[in-house]
Amino acid sequence: MDNAIVWIIIIGFYAPLHYMPPVLLVLFKTSEENRKAELKGALIDCTLSMVLAFVLVYLVGLDNMLLAMMILLVALFLPYIRVIKAVVRAPETAD
């Protein structure tokens, strides 16, 4: 399969996996008063880590698939640093 097609497929699956879990955690686990700020921060973190990951993958070389996948895997977890801090800071609410 053509290398460009493979990378288009990778980006198509990687972007939703990169954004959805952190955003959903912020939406469901933060209080209403700080949700907007934390959501904005999570989206910025997701965008920056995804751009940084693909720049690193491009610099390493698109043909080195194992190293590229390791870089993308590590970048998936970077936005969780802010999300975990936000969830820990959020006060417990009684349902």
Legacy VTK file of the C-alpha trace (Angstrom):
# vtk DataFile Version 3.0
C-alpha trace
ASCII
DATASET POLYDATA
POINTS 95 float
0.000 0.000 0.000
1.209 3.515 -0.745
2.911 5.251 2.176
0.771 8.389 1.819
-2.439 6.362 2.051
-1.178 4.601 5.175
-0.419 7.932 6.860
-3.805 9.365 5.903
-5.449 6.349 7.553
-3.227 6.728 10.634
-4.114 10.421 10.995
-7.797 9.659 10.491
-7.828 7.218 13.402
-5.268 8.996 15.584
-6.964 12.398 15.805
-10.244 11.193 17.384
-8.342 8.907 19.762
-6.151 11.826 20.724
-8.953 14.331 21.416
-12.007 12.398 22.591
-10.892 10.737 25.871
-9.287 13.853 27.438
-12.214 16.060 26.408
-14.766 13.590 27.745
-12.900 13.297 31.041
-12.896 17.073 31.415
-16.585 17.293 30.555
-17.672 14.606 32.986
-15.219 15.017 35.868
-14.805 18.786 36.371
-17.097 21.226 38.099
-19.175 23.667 36.086
-17.276 26.753 37.212
-13.907 25.622 35.864
-15.058 23.363 33.032
-14.660 25.942 30.265
-11.090 26.826 31.193
-10.068 23.187 31.645
-11.686 22.204 28.351
-9.829 24.965 26.543
-6.567 23.846 28.152
-7.181 20.213 27.248
-7.897 21.099 23.622
-4.733 23.197 23.421
-2.692 20.379 24.977
-4.165 17.840 22.554
-3.458 20.039 19.558
0.098 20.884 20.580
1.015 17.309 21.441
-0.469 15.995 18.190
1.358 18.594 16.079
4.601 17.951 17.966
4.208 14.197 17.525
3.683 14.413 13.778
6.591 16.857 13.393
8.829 14.411 15.273
7.564 11.530 13.157
8.291 13.526 10.004
11.794 14.379 11.242
12.504 10.759 12.164
11.298 9.616 8.777
7.973 8.307 7.650
9.479 4.950 6.681
10.594 4.089 10.221
7.152 2.863 11.230
8.048 1.329 14.619
9.666 4.502 15.947
6.854 6.600 14.476
4.210 4.519 16.263
6.132 4.766 19.549
6.271 8.569 19.233
2.537 8.711 18.499
1.766 6.391 21.408
3.715 8.530 23.879
2.050 11.683 22.526
-1.384 10.171 23.197
-0.755 10.357 26.933
0.623 13.922 27.149
-2.769 15.704 27.387
-3.674 13.556 30.390
-1.183 15.476 32.543
-3.477 18.519 32.596
-6.646 16.431 32.670
-5.548 14.453 35.722
-4.600 17.681 37.516
-8.028 19.128 36.670
-9.871 16.043 37.868
-7.911 15.939 41.126
-8.573 19.654 41.737
-12.291 19.319 41.041
-14.337 19.117 44.233
-16.366 16.002 44.810
-20.042 16.509 44.179
-22.768 14.403 45.739
-25.124 12.909 43.179
LINES 1 96
95 0 1 2 3 4 5 6 7 8 9 10 11 12 13 14 15 16 17 18 19 20 21 22 23 24 25 26 27 28 29 30 31 32 33 34 35 36 37 38 39 40 41 42 43 44 45 46 47 48 49 50 51 52 53 54 55 56 57 58 59 60 61 62 63 64 65 66 67 68 69 70 71 72 73 74 75 76 77 78 79 80 81 82 83 84 85 86 87 88 89 90 91 92 93 94
